[in-house]
Amino acid sequence: MEEFTADRTGGPENLVMQLSGSMTIHNAVEIRDALLEAFKEATKLTCDLEKVSDIDLAGLQLLCATHRSSCVSGKQFDVVGLDREDFSKVLECAGFARHIGCMQNENNRCIWVGGAQ
């Protein structure tokens, strides 16, 4: 299991968080804290998952919760790298593979159906 890290670039108008390592239950507290801190500062937050080695249900739920918070607060939340082939089985098994988004899918922003990516 690789250590989780979150490196930020940009400013509040367009904050990019490059996530790397393991986005699993073992690092859930660190992931949550990194997302909360970045979300407080940014009006637009993009999470880049290209360097994430593995992800599980806890990592997916934290991304989903961040998206839901962005819908409520009017902030923009984007995720890059969810379409990776090695994540597709995890998304499907966890029930996150969708054709239509959840109730928060305003303006087709749902991260699970390709919105705002």
N, CA, C and O atoms as CSV, one atom per row, in Angstrom:
chain,resi,resn,atom,element,x,y,z
A,1,MET,N,N,0.851,-1.186,0.000
A,1,MET,CA,C,0.000,0.000,0.000
A,1,MET,C,C,0.886,1.236,0.000
A,1,MET,O,O,1.772,1.391,0.841
A,2,GLU,N,N,0.628,2.099,-0.953
A,2,GLU,CA,C,1.380,3.351,-1.056
A,2,GLU,C,C,0.759,4.430,-0.183
A,2,GLU,O,O,-0.454,4.461,0.028
A,3,GLU,N,N,1.604,5.301,0.312
A,3,GLU,CA,C,1.134,6.437,1.094
A,3,GLU,C,C,0.349,7.389,0.200
A,3,GLU,O,O,0.688,7.566,-0.971
A,4,PHE,N,N,-0.680,7.993,0.738
A,4,PHE,CA,C,-1.493,8.966,0.013
A,4,PHE,C,C,-0.847,10.347,0.132
A,4,PHE,O,O,-0.410,10.745,1.212
A,5,THR,N,N,-0.791,11.069,-0.982
A,5,THR,CA,C,-0.329,12.457,-0.966
A,5,THR,C,C,-1.259,13.305,-1.823
A,5,THR,O,O,-1.908,12.807,-2.743
A,6,ALA,N,N,-1.311,14.586,-1.505
A,6,ALA,CA,C,-2.137,15.543,-2.254
A,6,ALA,C,C,-1.327,16.820,-2.436
A,6,ALA,O,O,-1.103,17.563,-1.480
A,7,ASP,N,N,-0.891,17.068,-3.660
A,7,ASP,CA,C,-0.126,18.268,-3.979
A,7,ASP,C,C,-1.024,19.246,-4.712
A,7,ASP,O,O,-1.707,18.877,-5.667
A,8,ARG,N,N,-1.022,20.506,-4.258
A,8,ARG,CA,C,-1.916,21.510,-4.827
A,8,ARG,C,C,-1.143,22.530,-5.652
A,8,ARG,O,O,-0.034,22.939,-5.307
A,9,THR,N,N,-1.774,22.927,-6.761
A,9,THR,CA,C,-1.248,23.998,-7.594
A,9,THR,C,C,-2.395,24.921,-7.963
A,9,THR,O,O,-3.559,24.523,-7.935
A,10,GLY,N,N,-2.061,26.150,-8.308
A,10,GLY,CA,C,-3.091,27.115,-8.689
A,10,GLY,C,C,-3.604,27.854,-7.477
A,10,GLY,O,O,-3.072,27.745,-6.372
A,11,GLY,N,N,-4.656,28.610,-7.725
A,11,GLY,CA,C,-5.245,29.412,-6.669
A,11,GLY,C,C,-6.709,29.103,-6.499
A,11,GLY,O,O,-7.217,28.156,-7.099
A,12,PRO,N,N,-7.406,29.897,-5.680
A,12,PRO,CA,C,-8.811,29.638,-5.368
A,12,PRO,C,C,-9.726,29.577,-6.594
A,12,PRO,O,O,-10.730,28.865,-6.584
A,13,GLU,N,N,-9.386,30.315,-7.640
A,13,GLU,CA,C,-10.233,30.334,-8.840
A,13,GLU,C,C,-10.122,29.043,-9.643
A,13,GLU,O,O,-11.039,28.688,-10.384
A,14,ASN,N,N,-8.993,28.338,-9.495
A,14,ASN,CA,C,-8.774,27.107,-10.249
A,14,ASN,C,C,-7.707,26.273,-9.538
A,14,ASN,O,O,-6.565,26.193,-9.991
A,15,LEU,N,N,-8.085,25.666,-8.442
A,15,LEU,CA,C,-7.165,24.876,-7.637
A,15,LEU,C,C,-7.139,23.445,-8.160
A,15,LEU,O,O,-8.185,22.811,-8.296
A,16,VAL,N,N,-5.948,22.941,-8.450
A,16,VAL,CA,C,-5.782,21.567,-8.918
A,16,VAL,C,C,-5.068,20.786,-7.829
A,16,VAL,O,O,-4.021,21.201,-7.331
A,17,MET,N,N,-5.643,19.660,-7.470
A,17,MET,CA,C,-5.037,18.801,-6.469
A,17,MET,C,C,-4.622,17.505,-7.139
A,17,MET,O,O,-5.464,16.715,-7.567
A,18,GLN,N,N,-3.301,17.293,-7.228
A,18,GLN,CA,C,-2.749,16.068,-7.806
A,18,GLN,C,C,-2.679,15.033,-6.691
A,18,GLN,O,O,-1.840,15.126,-5.796
A,19,LEU,N,N,-3.569,14.045,-6.753
A,19,LEU,CA,C,-3.599,12.995,-5.746
A,19,LEU,C,C,-2.724,11.846,-6.209
A,19,LEU,O,O,-2.685,11.528,-7.398
A,20,SER,N,N,-2.020,11.221,-5.270
A,20,SER,CA,C,-1.191,10.075,-5.633
A,20,SER,C,C,-1.162,9.089,-4.485
A,20,SER,O,O,-1.481,9.422,-3.344
A,21,GLY,N,N,-0.775,7.876,-4.811
A,21,GLY,CA,C,-0.743,6.815,-3.817
A,21,GLY,C,C,-2.079,6.111,-3.719
A,21,GLY,O,O,-2.816,6.001,-4.699
A,22,SER,N,N,-2.377,5.641,-2.530
A,22,SER,CA,C,-3.540,4.792,-2.302
A,22,SER,C,C,-4.731,5.593,-1.759
A,22,SER,O,O,-4.646,6.194,-0.688
A,23,MET,N,N,-5.834,5.596,-2.504
A,23,MET,CA,C,-7.078,6.226,-2.052
A,23,MET,C,C,-8.012,5.134,-1.532
A,23,MET,O,O,-9.045,4.830,-2.129
A,24,THR,N,N,-7.615,4.558,-0.402
A,24,THR,CA,C,-8.372,3.453,0.178
A,24,THR,C,C,-8.751,3.776,1.619
A,24,THR,O,O,-8.374,4.817,2.157
A,25,ILE,N,N,-9.495,2.875,2.226
A,25,ILE,CA,C,-9.957,3.054,3.599
A,25,ILE,C,C,-8.796,3.309,4.557
A,25,ILE,O,O,-8.965,3.991,5.567
A,26,HIS,N,N,-7.631,2.771,4.249
A,26,HIS,CA,C,-6.462,2.952,5.112
A,26,HIS,C,C,-6.024,4.412,5.190
A,26,HIS,O,O,-5.392,4.822,6.164
A,27,ASN,N,N,-6.356,5.187,4.175
A,27,ASN,CA,C,-5.969,6.597,4.121
A,27,ASN,C,C,-7.177,7.530,4.127
A,27,ASN,O,O,-7.057,8.698,3.757
A,28,ALA,N,N,-8.322,7.032,4.538
A,28,ALA,CA,C,-9.566,7.810,4.440
A,28,ALA,C,C,-9.497,9.139,5.185
A,28,ALA,O,O,-9.992,10.147,4.681
A,29,VAL,N,N,-8.902,9.163,6.355
A,29,VAL,CA,C,-8.826,10.400,7.128
A,29,VAL,C,C,-7.962,11.431,6.392
A,29,VAL,O,O,-8.330,12.603,6.314
A,30,GLU,N,N,-6.829,11.002,5.861
A,30,GLU,CA,C,-5.945,11.907,5.135
A,30,GLU,C,C,-6.609,12.431,3.857
A,30,GLU,O,O,-6.477,13.605,3.512
A,31,ILE,N,N,-7.315,11.550,3.170
A,31,ILE,CA,C,-8.017,11.956,1.945
A,31,ILE,C,C,-9.092,12.984,2.281
A,31,ILE,O,O,-9.175,14.037,1.648
A,32,ARG,N,N,-9.917,12.670,3.285
A,32,ARG,CA,C,-10.975,13.589,3.708
A,32,ARG,C,C,-10.406,14.949,4.090
A,32,ARG,O,O,-10.917,15.983,3.658
A,33,ASP,N,N,-9.350,14.951,4.897
A,33,ASP,CA,C,-8.761,16.208,5.339
A,33,ASP,C,C,-8.222,17.032,4.171
A,33,ASP,O,O,-8.394,18.250,4.136
A,34,ALA,N,N,-7.568,16.364,3.213
A,34,ALA,CA,C,-7.024,17.068,2.047
A,34,ALA,C,C,-8.147,17.667,1.203
A,34,ALA,O,O,-8.043,18.805,0.747
A,35,LEU,N,N,-9.218,16.904,0.995
A,35,LEU,CA,C,-10.349,17.398,0.204
A,35,LEU,C,C,-11.060,18.553,0.912
A,35,LEU,O,O,-11.410,19.547,0.276
A,36,LEU,N,N,-11.273,18.428,2.211
A,36,LEU,CA,C,-11.938,19.496,2.966
A,36,LEU,C,C,-11.133,20.788,2.950
A,36,LEU,O,O,-11.688,21.867,2.741
A,37,GLU,N,N,-9.838,20.682,3.169
A,37,GLU,CA,C,-8.989,21.870,3.187
A,37,GLU,C,C,-8.979,22.566,1.826
A,37,GLU,O,O,-9.117,23.787,1.743
A,38,ALA,N,N,-8.817,21.790,0.779
A,38,ALA,CA,C,-8.798,22.362,-0.570
A,38,ALA,C,C,-10.155,22.955,-0.929
A,38,ALA,O,O,-10.230,24.023,-1.536
A,39,PHE,N,N,-11.228,22.261,-0.553
A,39,PHE,CA,C,-12.570,22.713,-0.888
A,39,PHE,C,C,-12.910,24.033,-0.195
A,39,PHE,O,O,-13.626,24.861,-0.757
A,40,LYS,N,N,-12.397,24.231,1.024
A,40,LYS,CA,C,-12.630,25.494,1.731
A,40,LYS,C,C,-12.022,26.673,1.000
A,40,LYS,O,O,-12.592,27.764,0.996
A,41,GLU,N,N,-10.859,26.464,0.376
A,41,GLU,CA,C,-10.116,27.539,-0.276
A,41,GLU,C,C,-10.599,27.844,-1.689
A,41,GLU,O,O,-10.532,28.989,-2.134
A,42,ALA,N,N,-11.076,26.846,-2.383
A,42,ALA,CA,C,-11.301,26.969,-3.826
A,42,ALA,C,C,-12.751,27.257,-4.187
A,42,ALA,O,O,-13.674,26.792,-3.519
A,43,THR,N,N,-12.940,28.034,-5.258
A,43,THR,CA,C,-14.252,28.152,-5.872
A,43,THR,C,C,-14.387,27.114,-6.986
A,43,THR,O,O,-15.493,26.714,-7.349
A,44,LYS,N,N,-13.230,26.681,-7.527
A,44,LYS,CA,C,-13.188,25.578,-8.489
A,44,LYS,C,C,-12.050,24.657,-8.071
A,44,LYS,O,O,-10.897,25.077,-7.966
A,45,LEU,N,N,-12.396,23.389,-7.832
A,45,LEU,CA,C,-11.413,22.390,-7.416
A,45,LEU,C,C,-11.409,21.246,-8.415
A,45,LEU,O,O,-12.455,20.677,-8.727
A,46,THR,N,N,-10.237,20.917,-8.910
A,46,THR,CA,C,-10.066,19.779,-9.799
A,46,THR,C,C,-9.161,18.770,-9.122
A,46,THR,O,O,-8.053,19.111,-8.708
A,47,CYS,N,N,-9.618,17.530,-9.004
A,47,CYS,CA,C,-8.805,16.450,-8.467
A,47,CYS,C,C,-8.284,15.621,-9.626
A,47,CYS,O,O,-9.059,15.112,-10.436
A,48,ASP,N,N,-6.973,15.489,-9.700
A,48,ASP,CA,C,-6.330,14.690,-10.741
A,48,ASP,C,C,-5.924,13.353,-10.131
A,48,ASP,O,O,-5.101,13.309,-9.216
A,49,LEU,N,N,-6.501,12.263,-10.637
A,49,LEU,CA,C,-6.267,10.925,-10.101
A,49,LEU,C,C,-5.254,10.118,-10.903
A,49,LEU,O,O,-5.084,8.924,-10.656
A,50,GLU,N,N,-4.584,10.745,-11.852
A,50,GLU,CA,C,-3.683,10.010,-12.746
A,50,GLU,C,C,-2.572,9.270,-12.003
A,50,GLU,O,O,-2.104,8.239,-12.485
A,51,LYS,N,N,-2.140,9.765,-10.850
A,51,LYS,CA,C,-1.054,9.122,-10.104
A,51,LYS,C,C,-1.556,8.281,-8.929
A,51,LYS,O,O,-0.759,7.821,-8.112
A,52,VAL,N,N,-2.866,8.079,-8.840
A,52,VAL,CA,C,-3.431,7.244,-7.776
A,52,VAL,C,C,-3.170,5.786,-8.137
A,52,VAL,O,O,-3.497,5.342,-9.237
A,53,SER,N,N,-2.580,5.048,-7.204
A,53,SER,CA,C,-2.226,3.651,-7.476
A,53,SER,C,C,-3.415,2.711,-7.321
A,53,SER,O,O,-3.544,1.744,-8.072
A,54,ASP,N,N,-4.286,2.990,-6.345
A,54,ASP,CA,C,-5.489,2.182,-6.182
A,54,ASP,C,C,-6.549,2.973,-5.430
A,54,ASP,O,O,-6.256,3.907,-4.683
A,55,ILE,N,N,-7.794,2.561,-5.658
A,55,ILE,CA,C,-8.933,3.245,-5.053
A,55,ILE,C,C,-9.955,2.193,-4.650
A,55,ILE,O,O,-10.110,1.179,-5.330
A,56,ASP,N,N,-10.649,2.434,-3.549
A,56,ASP,CA,C,-11.698,1.522,-3.114
A,56,ASP,C,C,-12.966,2.319,-2.838
A,56,ASP,O,O,-13.053,3.503,-3.161
A,57,LEU,N,N,-13.950,1.650,-2.234
A,57,LEU,CA,C,-15.234,2.284,-1.974
A,57,LEU,C,C,-15.078,3.553,-1.144
A,57,LEU,O,O,-15.758,4.545,-1.406
A,58,ALA,N,N,-14.200,3.540,-0.152
A,58,ALA,CA,C,-14.010,4.726,0.696
A,58,ALA,C,C,-13.517,5.916,-0.130
A,58,ALA,O,O,-14.005,7.033,0.044
A,59,GLY,N,N,-12.564,5.689,-1.016
A,59,GLY,CA,C,-12.064,6.763,-1.875
A,59,GLY,C,C,-13.148,7.302,-2.793
A,59,GLY,O,O,-13.256,8.512,-2.988
A,60,LEU,N,N,-13.953,6.406,-3.359
A,60,LEU,CA,C,-15.051,6.821,-4.229
A,60,LEU,C,C,-16.095,7.620,-3.457
A,60,LEU,O,O,-16.605,8.626,-3.950
A,61,GLN,N,N,-16.408,7.171,-2.252
A,61,GLN,CA,C,-17.401,7.874,-1.432
A,61,GLN,C,C,-16.923,9.274,-1.056
A,61,GLN,O,O,-17.724,10.208,-1.013
A,62,LEU,N,N,-15.643,9.426,-0.786
A,62,LEU,CA,C,-15.116,10.755,-0.455
A,62,LEU,C,C,-15.189,11.689,-1.659
A,62,LEU,O,O,-15.483,12.874,-1.501
A,63,LEU,N,N,-14.928,11.177,-2.852
A,63,LEU,CA,C,-15.078,11.997,-4.056
A,63,LEU,C,C,-16.541,12.375,-4.264
A,63,LEU,O,O,-16.853,13.512,-4.617
A,64,CYS,N,N,-17.436,11.414,-4.042
A,64,CYS,CA,C,-18.866,11.668,-4.194
A,64,CYS,C,C,-19.344,12.717,-3.195
A,64,CYS,O,O,-20.103,13.619,-3.551
A,65,ALA,N,N,-18.902,12.600,-1.956
A,65,ALA,CA,C,-19.297,13.572,-0.924
A,65,ALA,C,C,-18.786,14.966,-1.265
A,65,ALA,O,O,-19.478,15.956,-1.027
A,66,THR,N,N,-17.590,15.051,-1.818
A,66,THR,CA,C,-17.049,16.352,-2.230
A,66,THR,C,C,-17.884,16.931,-3.360
A,66,THR,O,O,-18.164,18.130,-3.377
A,67,HIS,N,N,-18.281,16.090,-4.298
A,67,HIS,CA,C,-19.129,16.557,-5.395
A,67,HIS,C,C,-20.476,17.058,-4.865
A,67,HIS,O,O,-20.962,18.110,-5.279
A,68,ARG,N,N,-21.061,16.305,-3.962
A,68,ARG,CA,C,-22.365,16.714,-3.400
A,68,ARG,C,C,-22.239,18.048,-2.669
A,68,ARG,O,O,-23.124,18.897,-2.777
A,69,SER,N,N,-21.154,18.238,-1.931
A,69,SER,CA,C,-20.916,19.510,-1.239
A,69,SER,C,C,-20.755,20.651,-2.232
A,69,SER,O,O,-21.209,21.768,-1.981
A,70,SER,N,N,-20.111,20.373,-3.354
A,70,SER,CA,C,-19.942,21.425,-4.365
A,70,SER,C,C,-21.281,21.840,-4.954
A,70,SER,O,O,-21.494,23.020,-5.236
A,71,CYS,N,N,-22.183,20.888,-5.143
A,71,CYS,CA,C,-23.513,21.205,-5.673
A,71,CYS,C,C,-24.285,22.099,-4.716
A,71,CYS,O,O,-24.955,23.040,-5.142
A,72,VAL,N,N,-24.193,21.807,-3.426
A,72,VAL,CA,C,-24.903,22.584,-2.414
A,72,VAL,C,C,-24.318,23.991,-2.277
A,72,VAL,O,O,-25.054,24.965,-2.118
A,73,SER,N,N,-22.984,24.087,-2.340
A,73,SER,CA,C,-22.312,25.369,-2.106
A,73,SER,C,C,-22.182,26.230,-3.355
A,73,SER,O,O,-21.817,27.402,-3.258
A,74,GLY,N,N,-22.474,25.674,-4.522
A,74,GLY,CA,C,-22.332,26.428,-5.763
A,74,GLY,C,C,-20.906,26.469,-6.289
A,74,GLY,O,O,-20.612,27.217,-7.221
A,75,LYS,N,N,-20.018,25.675,-5.704
A,75,LYS,CA,C,-18.647,25.606,-6.187
A,75,LYS,C,C,-18.546,24.547,-7.276
A,75,LYS,O,O,-19.418,23.687,-7.401
A,76,GLN,N,N,-17.485,24.615,-8.057
A,76,GLN,CA,C,-17.298,23.643,-9.128
A,76,GLN,C,C,-16.287,22.592,-8.684
A,76,GLN,O,O,-15.243,22.927,-8.124
A,77,PHE,N,N,-16.594,21.327,-8.932
A,77,PHE,CA,C,-15.714,20.212,-8.594
A,77,PHE,C,C,-15.579,19.307,-9.798
A,77,PHE,O,O,-16.568,18.783,-10.310
A,78,ASP,N,N,-14.353,19.126,-10.246
A,78,ASP,CA,C,-14.068,18.270,-11.398
A,78,ASP,C,C,-13.108,17.166,-10.975
A,78,ASP,O,O,-12.313,17.342,-10.052
A,79,VAL,N,N,-13.187,16.035,-11.652
A,79,VAL,CA,C,-12.266,14.932,-11.412
A,79,VAL,C,C,-11.690,14.497,-12.747
A,79,VAL,O,O,-12.421,14.277,-13.713
A,80,VAL,N,N,-10.371,14.377,-12.787
A,80,VAL,CA,C,-9.667,13.907,-13.973
A,80,VAL,C,C,-9.078,12.544,-13.645
A,80,VAL,O,O,-8.439,12.377,-12.606
A,81,GLY,N,N,-9.286,11.578,-14.516
A,81,GLY,CA,C,-8.674,10.273,-14.332
A,81,GLY,C,C,-9.603,9.179,-13.856
A,81,GLY,O,O,-9.156,8.052,-13.639
A,82,LEU,N,N,-10.871,9.471,-13.689
A,82,LEU,CA,C,-11.813,8.417,-13.297
A,82,LEU,C,C,-12.055,7.406,-14.410
A,82,LEU,O,O,-12.531,6.299,-14.159
A,83,ASP,N,N,-11.733,7.784,-15.619
A,83,ASP,CA,C,-11.980,6.916,-16.760
A,83,ASP,C,C,-10.860,5.900,-16.986
A,83,ASP,O,O,-10.859,5.187,-17.990
A,84,ARG,N,N,-9.920,5.834,-16.068
A,84,ARG,CA,C,-8.823,4.865,-16.194
A,84,ARG,C,C,-9.360,3.443,-16.210
A,84,ARG,O,O,-10.292,3.114,-15.476
A,85,GLU,N,N,-8.777,2.618,-17.037
A,85,GLU,CA,C,-9.227,1.237,-17.181
A,85,GLU,C,C,-9.124,0.455,-15.869
A,85,GLU,O,O,-9.988,-0.370,-15.570
A,86,ASP,N,N,-8.071,0.711,-15.084
A,86,ASP,CA,C,-7.908,-0.027,-13.838
A,86,ASP,C,C,-8.915,0.382,-12.762
A,86,ASP,O,O,-9.074,-0.326,-11.767
A,87,PHE,N,N,-9.591,1.508,-12.949
A,87,PHE,CA,C,-10.625,1.925,-12.002
A,87,PHE,C,C,-12.010,1.417,-12.407
A,87,PHE,O,O,-12.913,1.373,-11.572
A,88,SER,N,N,-12.190,1.038,-13.653
A,88,SER,CA,C,-13.527,0.701,-14.145
A,88,SER,C,C,-14.159,-0.458,-13.378
A,88,SER,O,O,-15.356,-0.415,-13.096
A,89,LYS,N,N,-13.403,-1.476,-13.036
A,89,LYS,CA,C,-13.945,-2.617,-12.294
A,89,LYS,C,C,-14.359,-2.194,-10.882
A,89,LYS,O,O,-15.391,-2.640,-10.380
A,90,VAL,N,N,-13.560,-1.337,-10.242
A,90,VAL,CA,C,-13.888,-0.847,-8.901
A,90,VAL,C,C,-15.177,-0.026,-8.950
A,90,VAL,O,O,-16.054,-0.190,-8.102
A,91,LEU,N,N,-15.288,0.856,-9.943
A,91,LEU,CA,C,-16.489,1.677,-10.100
A,91,LEU,C,C,-17.726,0.802,-10.295
A,91,LEU,O,O,-18.772,1.049,-9.696
A,92,GLU,N,N,-17.597,-0.207,-11.125
A,92,GLU,CA,C,-18.727,-1.091,-11.412
A,92,GLU,C,C,-19.118,-1.909,-10.179
A,92,GLU,O,O,-20.299,-1.983,-9.837
A,93,CYS,N,N,-18.150,-2.516,-9.517
A,93,CYS,CA,C,-18.436,-3.346,-8.333
A,93,CYS,C,C,-19.019,-2.522,-7.185
A,93,CYS,O,O,-19.832,-3.022,-6.408
A,94,ALA,N,N,-18.605,-1.272,-7.084
A,94,ALA,CA,C,-19.088,-0.408,-6.002
A,94,ALA,C,C,-20.428,0.243,-6.330
A,94,ALA,O,O,-21.014,0.913,-5.479
A,95,GLY,N,N,-20.920,0.052,-7.559
A,95,GLY,CA,C,-22.206,0.618,-7.938
A,95,GLY,C,C,-22.135,2.072,-8.381
A,95,GLY,O,O,-23.156,2.759,-8.403
A,96,PHE,N,N,-20.950,2.548,-8.732
A,96,PHE,CA,C,-20.799,3.941,-9.137
A,96,PHE,C,C,-20.868,4.136,-10.651
A,96,PHE,O,O,-20.971,5.269,-11.121
A,97,ALA,N,N,-20.814,3.057,-11.413
A,97,ALA,CA,C,-20.935,3.177,-12.873
A,97,ALA,C,C,-22.392,3.497,-13.191
A,97,ALA,O,O,-23.293,2.724,-12.867
A,98,ARG,N,N,-22.611,4.644,-13.828
A,98,ARG,CA,C,-23.993,5.109,-14.073
A,98,ARG,C,C,-24.157,5.634,-15.488
A,98,ARG,O,O,-23.198,6.041,-16.144
A,99,HIS,N,N,-25.401,5.612,-15.932
A,99,HIS,CA,C,-25.756,6.240,-17.199
A,99,HIS,C,C,-26.433,7.576,-16.950
A,99,HIS,O,O,-26.371,8.481,-17.782
A,100,ILE,N,N,-27.079,7.690,-15.801
A,100,ILE,CA,C,-27.661,8.964,-15.380
A,100,ILE,C,C,-27.179,9.239,-13.965
A,100,ILE,O,O,-26.929,8.314,-13.193
A,101,GLY,N,N,-27.053,10.481,-13.642
A,101,GLY,CA,C,-26.510,10.853,-12.335
A,101,GLY,C,C,-27.541,10.810,-11.224
A,101,GLY,O,O,-28.715,10.509,-11.438
A,102,CYS,N,N,-27.067,11.116,-10.050
A,102,CYS,CA,C,-27.928,11.168,-8.884
A,102,CYS,C,C,-28.761,12.453,-8.901
A,102,CYS,O,O,-28.739,13.200,-9.879
A,103,MET,N,N,-29.481,12.697,-7.834
A,103,MET,CA,C,-30.351,13.869,-7.768
A,103,MET,C,C,-29.564,15.176,-7.830
A,103,MET,O,O,-30.116,16.214,-8.196
A,104,GLN,N,N,-28.288,15.135,-7.478
A,104,GLN,CA,C,-27.449,16.332,-7.531
A,104,GLN,C,C,-26.854,16.550,-8.920
A,104,GLN,O,O,-25.941,17.362,-9.073
A,105,ASN,N,N,-27.345,15.851,-9.921
A,105,ASN,CA,C,-26.791,15.923,-11.268
A,105,ASN,C,C,-27.291,17.155,-12.027
A,105,ASN,O,O,-27.713,17.056,-13.180
A,106,GLU,N,N,-27.239,18.300,-11.375
A,106,GLU,CA,C,-27.662,19.540,-12.022
A,106,GLU,C,C,-26.684,19.888,-13.136
A,106,GLU,O,O,-25.472,19.769,-12.959
A,107,ASN,N,N,-27.192,20.307,-14.257
A,107,ASN,CA,C,-26.379,20.718,-15.398
A,107,ASN,C,C,-25.392,19.638,-15.828
A,107,ASN,O,O,-24.296,19.950,-16.294
A,108,ASN,N,N,-25.775,18.367,-15.674
A,108,ASN,CA,C,-24.930,17.237,-16.066
A,108,ASN,C,C,-23.543,17.297,-15.448
A,108,ASN,O,O,-22.548,17.048,-16.129
A,109,ARG,N,N,-23.469,17.626,-14.164
A,109,ARG,CA,C,-22.196,17.739,-13.480
A,109,ARG,C,C,-21.784,16.471,-12.751
A,109,ARG,O,O,-20.717,16.456,-12.137
A,110,CYS,N,N,-22.572,15.414,-12.787
A,110,CYS,CA,C,-22.253,14.201,-12.035
A,110,CYS,C,C,-20.921,13.626,-12.491
A,110,CYS,O,O,-20.714,13.386,-13.681
A,111,ILE,N,N,-20.016,13.404,-11.539
A,111,ILE,CA,C,-18.688,12.902,-11.894
A,111,ILE,C,C,-18.718,11.444,-12.332
A,111,ILE,O,O,-17.761,10.967,-12.943
A,112,TRP,N,N,-19.786,10.735,-12.034
A,112,TRP,CA,C,-19.855,9.315,-12.376
A,112,TRP,C,C,-20.392,9.055,-13.780
A,112,TRP,O,O,-20.289,7.934,-14.277
A,113,VAL,N,N,-20.956,10.059,-14.421
A,113,VAL,CA,C,-21.447,9.884,-15.790
A,113,VAL,C,C,-20.706,10.795,-16.757
A,113,VAL,O,O,-21.210,11.087,-17.842
A,114,GLY,N,N,-19.545,11.237,-16.385
A,114,GLY,CA,C,-18.722,12.020,-17.290
A,114,GLY,C,C,-18.933,13.509,-17.211
A,114,GLY,O,O,-18.331,14.245,-17.993
A,115,GLY,N,N,-19.762,13.990,-16.303
A,115,GLY,CA,C,-19.985,15.428,-16.187
A,115,GLY,C,C,-18.818,16.137,-15.543
A,115,GLY,O,O,-18.187,15.600,-14.632
A,116,ALA,N,N,-18.528,17.327,-16.002
A,116,ALA,CA,C,-17.508,18.196,-15.436
A,116,ALA,C,C,-16.169,17.538,-15.299
A,116,ALA,O,O,-15.518,17.657,-14.261
A,117,GLN,N,N,-15.741,16.835,-16.341
A,117,GLN,CA,C,-14.417,16.228,-16.310
A,117,GLN,C,C,-13.555,16.825,-17.378
A,117,GLN,O,O,-12.392,16.444,-17.517
